[in-house]
């Protein structure tokens, strides 16, 4: 994995942990992104809804790369995406790199995090 992305990701993780508590791993951050994108204020979810939140997060993160396209929201305000192109086969390490890089972009692009303000 690219050392620079890992260092940047660790700083983001520390920033999120200062706001949401310890234990912000990739899965927890994906869940956080999914809840944020849902925009309903809902705080309790069924197991199926939690799976859907992970899917929303992945689609949101990979949309700027052209893999998904936002289609709209249903009557319950859940976002829906269409697959534009399949991801190429990736090793676990490559998947982690892509997720971490896209998380950094997501939080920066949406103004939730600025690497210039964080020093660790």
Secondary structure, 3 states (H helix, E strand, C coil): CCHHHHHHHHHHHHHHHHHHCCCCCHHHHHHHHHHHHHCCCCCCCCHHHHHHHHHHHHHHHHHCCCCEEEEEECCCCCEEEEECCCCCCCCHHHHHHHHHHHHHHHHHHCCCCCCCCCCC
